[in-house]
Amino acid sequence: MNIQNYINGNFQDPVLDNWIDNYNPSNGEVYGQLPNSTKEDVDNAYSAARSAFPDWSQTTLEARSRILLKISELLEAKLQDFAEAESKDNGKPVSLAKTIDIPRAASNFRFFANAITQFASESHESVGQNAINYTLRQPIGVVGCISPWNLPLYLFSWKIAPAIAAGNCVVAKPSEVTPMTAFLLGQVCTEAGLPKGVLNIVHGLGTTTGQAIVEHPDIKAISFTGGTTTGARIAKVAAPMFKKLSLELGGKNPNIIFADCDYDEMLATTVRSSFANQGQICLCGSRIFVETFIYEKFKNDFVQSVKQLKVGHPSEPETNIGALVSKQHLEKVKAYIDIAKQENGTVLCGGNIVKINGYENGYYLEPTVIEVSSDDCRVNQEEIFGPVVTIMPFKTEHEVLQMANKVKYGLSATLWTNNLKRTMHLSNMLEAGIVWVNTWLMRDLRTPFGGVKDSGVGREGGFEALRFFTEAKNVCIKY
Ligand code: TXE
């Protein structure tokens, strides 16, 4: 099935008629094409957005909210179609797309439909000076949203929903590897009554389409989720134009397990935080540190549990681990397993490419646990972004804190303990934007989301996202 750009409410081919093959990771076959849009397409998308902006920015909050709610309802009504499309593009189990990705995308629209009606501005009375200040939160104009392939519709909508709720018009680009649900979203937006030009979706490669969005002088803000190297490249292009930037980048998150935790819950959640979505979530706990007293027991139990995970075709209901997103990514992840062996890591389970009957060209890899003897090795320092985790023991709180913080990333950290003092101390000291204690991936959309260090700048979520997508203007009135 071929995908088209969605510009000014219409589906259209790219101006220069350049196309990219779209692969199904579960069988390695090309099943359609998508535009490789160029500057011309981005310019058209920008013009549509610019023309829509005066009306959209003056549309009442209630009317905007109603449209966003309608988009959310339509996504829920089309859950099965969207889940199947997401799975076919990305390789993730349909069951996962159906229970997590698509419902959460619908939640994003519902959440920001409500949040915008509660987004209050501040006022400050200058006492003794007969003056009052109030802050206007004005939409920026046309903004760019660029999203990755791991949680395609979920992360795409995580940006688009707050951007349009706040009154902006958008030029958005999903990942070229997983364009399908963004394409379907265009149809939903039209059906929901979103005015033409408020959301424009251009498809294509990062280095052509993505770059053209970032280089566009009148697209004043860029919200990006993706790799750290790409984030740095975008920042460099955007800086001389003083664009507002929100960058949510990679992670290499510690999962710290103390002996006093609720063991069974920790074990089940650790299997999930290691391998959910084939380990392709920036929040996965890919470095597992276990207190010495329970290290051997954990190692055995964890490996036994991981061996139970079924690698299979994404549409099979019993599949836990589907296909990785692309051949290139599979090769990258597999190469890290070889690097681990060269660095004297011990592969405790997994490590091999899997051939599924009937889908031999799919991109399947066994869930892999590597025991490392030092936290300095490459597999423990670099983002692998696949079904591969490392484990190693630690003796003291101080030691594990040093190791946890000794990476360039700082997105999230997970802590398993029932000791309050330790919880408070480590939560304060861990270099991360998000800390989970005795849970993982629990999300309340009002909370700030983002990382420190090489994991990015800025925060998404709740009013933080609405602040990003608006400019604050102070008005001072003397009376
Ligand atoms: O991401 P890219 P890739 C990490 C993960 C992965 C690595 C590379 O480690 O292995 O990044 O993945 C667009 N200007 N994460 O190469 O390239 C691109 O088209 C503007 C972590 O797939 O960063 C896509 O839409 N845009 C991550 C988006 O950026 C550009 C999720 C992300 O692609 C561009 C995904 C450019 N110059 C990968 N170059 C997370 N934080 O969740 C590319 N793009």
Boltz pocket constraint, residues with backbone or C-beta under 6 A from the ligand:
constraints:
  - pocket:
      binder: B
      contacts: [[A, 146], [A, 147], [A, 148], [A, 149], [A, 150], [A, 173], [A, 174], [A, 175], [A, 176], [A, 204], [A, 205], [A, 206], [A, 207], [A, 209], [A, 210], [A, 211], [A, 214], [A, 225], [A, 226], [A, 227], [A, 228], [A, 230], [A, 231], [A, 233], [A, 234], [A, 248], [A, 249], [A, 250], [A, 251], [A, 281], [A, 282], [A, 383], [A, 384], [A, 385]]
      max_distance: 6.0
